[in-house]
Amino acid sequence: METKINKLKICVFGTGSFGTALATVAARNGHDVVIVGRSEDVINEINTSHTNSKYFPKEIILPENVRASKDLEEIRNCNMIIHAIPVQVSIDTMEKYWDYIPNGTPYIIASKGIILKQKKFFSQAWNDIFPIERNIQHIVLSGPSFAIEIMKGFPTLVSLACKDLSIAKQVQVALSNITFRIYTTDDVIGVEIGGALKNIIAIAAGFIEGIGYRFNTLTGAVTRGVFEISFFCKFYGGR
């Protein structure tokens, strides 16, 4: 039996490739989507031609129900937020936006990595950003996934982590579709670690291919890399 999706207003922070791709996913599900950003050129292009040629070929067309804005007032009546801003500038950006965010809004972090200034993952710094009484829920979304393939509608699987699984399920229903499959978990730190460390394995895979080695070496590196990440998750998560 198909789950009915209620139409939401979803704000996406960040006009980059992954923010645009996730905005497209949400729009394909019928939601009203606004990308909040700073670049006048990108915002105007999204609103006039429904393209984002800074990150995608011109033939990649955004849905009609995706628009872009610099107006922070757009955030006040949103039902869900997707955060797709580079991790090292995320805290400064969130401090500019946080007074506009309605209390209790699900806040999906799609940025990968460790906040170097605080030497913390988002989940560890969350209560320093948003006081507990605001009840803004921290949710982590991670692939691996490539923005261009999401835009082209290639089947994509992602993980969504939240300590409150009922909220993760709400987001899963809102964003999942036939080409974008979301799996939920309450292992927030595990997904954050995986999201941060998977790129190291990807770089290693690139080196292996670059020097001419083939599948034995590549699969060995990836398999061992997955083991090392899972081992680190067990060690770090138990601290």
C-alpha positions in Angstrom: 0.0 0.0 0.0 1.5 3.4 -1.0 2.1 5.9 1.8 0.4 9.2 1.2 2.9 12.1 1.3 1.6 15.4 2.9 2.8 18.5 1.0 5.4 20.4 3.0 7.4 23.6 2.7 11.1 22.5 2.7 14.0 24.9 3.0 17.3 23.9 1.6 20.4 25.7 2.9 23.0 25.9 0.1 22.8 26.4 -3.6 25.6 23.9 -4.4 25.4 20.6 -6.2 24.1 18.4 -3.3 21.7 21.0 -2.0 20.2 21.4 -5.5 20.0 17.6 -5.8 18.2 17.2 -2.5 15.9 20.1 -3.4 15.0 18.2 -6.6 14.3 15.0 -4.6 11.9 16.9 -2.3 10.3 18.7 -5.3 9.7 15.4 -7.1 7.6 14.3 -4.1 5.4 17.4 -4.6 6.7 19.6 -1.8 7.1 23.4 -2.0 10.9 23.8 -2.0 13.0 26.9 -1.6 16.7 27.0 -1.7 18.1 29.7 0.6 21.5 31.0 -0.6 23.7 34.0 -1.1 24.7 33.9 -4.8 22.5 36.3 -6.8 23.6 34.7 -10.1 22.7 31.2 -9.0 19.4 32.3 -7.4 18.4 34.2 -10.5 19.2 31.3 -12.8 17.3 28.8 -10.7 14.2 31.1 -10.7 14.3 32.1 -14.3 15.6 29.1 -16.2 15.3 26.3 -13.6 18.9 25.3 -14.1 22.1 25.5 -12.0 24.8 25.6 -14.6 27.5 26.3 -12.0 27.2 22.7 -11.0 25.2 20.8 -13.6 24.9 20.8 -17.4 22.3 23.1 -18.9 20.1 20.2 -20.0 19.5 19.2 -16.3 16.2 21.0 -15.5 15.0 21.6 -12.0 11.3 20.9 -11.2 9.0 23.9 -11.4 8.3 23.7 -7.6 11.9 24.5 -6.8 12.8 28.2 -6.3 15.6 30.1 -4.7 15.8 33.1 -2.4 18.1 35.3 -0.3 15.2 36.2 2.0 15.7 34.6 5.4 12.0 35.2 6.1 11.3 32.2 3.9 12.6 30.0 6.7 10.0 31.1 9.3 7.2 28.9 8.0 9.1 25.9 6.8 8.2 22.4 7.9 11.6 20.8 7.3 15.2 22.0 6.7 17.9 20.4 4.6 21.4 21.7 5.4 23.9 21.3 2.5 26.5 23.9 3.3 30.3 23.0 3.5 30.9 21.8 7.0 33.7 24.2 8.0 31.5 27.3 7.4 28.3 25.6 8.6 28.3 26.9 12.2 28.7 30.6 11.2 25.9 30.2 8.7 23.6 28.5 11.2 24.1 31.3 13.6 22.8 33.7 11.0 19.7 31.5 10.3 18.8 30.1 13.7 16.4 32.9 14.9 14.3 32.2 11.8 14.0 28.5 12.3 10.6 27.4 13.9 11.0 25.4 17.1 10.6 21.7 16.6 11.6 21.7 13.0 13.4 18.6 11.7 16.9 19.7 10.6 18.6 17.3 8.2 22.4 17.6 8.0 23.7 16.6 4.6 27.2 18.1 5.1 29.9 15.5 5.7 32.9 15.9 8.0 34.2 17.0 11.4 33.9 20.6 12.5 37.6 21.3 12.9 37.2 24.5 15.1 35.3 22.5 17.7 36.9 19.2 16.9 33.4 17.7 17.0 30.8 16.1 14.8 27.5 18.0 14.4 25.7 15.7 16.9 28.3 16.6 19.6 28.1 20.3 19.0 24.3 20.4 18.5 23.3 21.6 21.9 25.9 24.4 21.7 24.1 25.6 18.5 20.4 25.1 19.4 19.3 25.1 23.0 17.4 21.9 24.1 14.2 23.9 24.7 14.0 24.8 21.0 13.5 21.1 20.2 15.2 21.3 16.8 16.0 17.7 15.9 19.4 16.7 14.5 19.1 14.3 11.6 22.1 13.1 9.5 21.8 12.1 5.9 24.7 10.3 4.2 25.4 8.3 1.0 27.7 7.6 -0.6 25.8 9.3 -3.4 26.7 11.6 -6.3 24.6 14.7 -6.9 24.6 14.4 -10.7 23.2 10.9 -10.5 20.4 12.0 -8.2 19.5 14.7 -10.6 19.4 12.2 -13.5 17.1 9.9 -11.4 19.6 7.0 -11.1 18.6 4.7 -8.2 20.3 6.0 -5.0 20.4 4.5 -1.5 21.1 6.7 1.5 21.1 6.4 5.3 19.2 8.7 7.6 20.1 8.8 11.3 18.2 10.3 14.2 18.1 9.4 17.9 14.3 9.6 17.6 13.4 7.1 15.0 9.8 8.4 14.7 11.2 11.7 13.3 13.6 9.8 10.9 10.5 7.9 9.6 8.7 11.2 9.0 11.6 12.4 6.9 11.9 9.1 5.2 8.2 9.3 4.1 8.7 12.9 3.0 11.8 12.4 0.8 11.8 8.8 -0.4 10.6 8.0 -3.9 11.1 5.3 -6.6 14.7 6.4 -7.3 15.8 7.8 -3.9 15.6 5.1 -1.2 16.2 6.1 2.5 17.1 3.6 5.2 16.7 4.8 8.8 18.8 4.2 11.9 19.4 5.6 15.4 23.2 5.3 15.0 23.8 9.0 14.5 27.6 9.0 15.3 28.1 5.9 13.2 26.6 7.6 10.1 28.6 10.8 10.8 31.8 8.8 11.0 31.0 6.9 7.9 30.2 10.1 6.0 33.4 11.7 7.0 35.8 8.8 6.5 34.3 7.3 3.3 36.0 10.0 1.3 39.4 8.8 2.4 38.6 5.4 0.9 37.4 7.1 -2.2 40.7 9.0 -2.6 42.6 5.7 -2.0 40.5 4.1 -4.7 41.4 6.9 -7.1 45.1 6.4 -6.4 44.8 2.7 -7.1 43.2 3.3 -10.4 45.6 6.1 -11.2 48.7 3.9 -10.9 47.2 1.2 -13.0 46.2 -1.5 -10.5 42.9 -3.3 -11.0 40.0 -4.9 -9.2 42.0 -7.2 -6.8 43.7 -4.1 -5.3 40.6 -1.9 -5.4 38.3 -4.4 -3.8 40.9 -5.2 -1.2 41.3 -1.5 -0.3 37.5 -0.9 -0.2 36.8 -4.0 1.9 39.5 -3.3 4.4 38.5 0.4 4.5 34.9 -0.6 5.4 36.3 -2.8 8.2 38.5 0.0 9.5 35.5 2.5 9.5 33.3 0.0 11.3 36.1 -0.7 13.9 36.5 3.0 14.5 32.8 3.4 14.9 32.8 0.7 17.6 35.8 2.3 19.4 34.6 5.9 19.1 31.0 5.2 19.8 31.9 3.4 23.0 33.9 6.3 24.4 
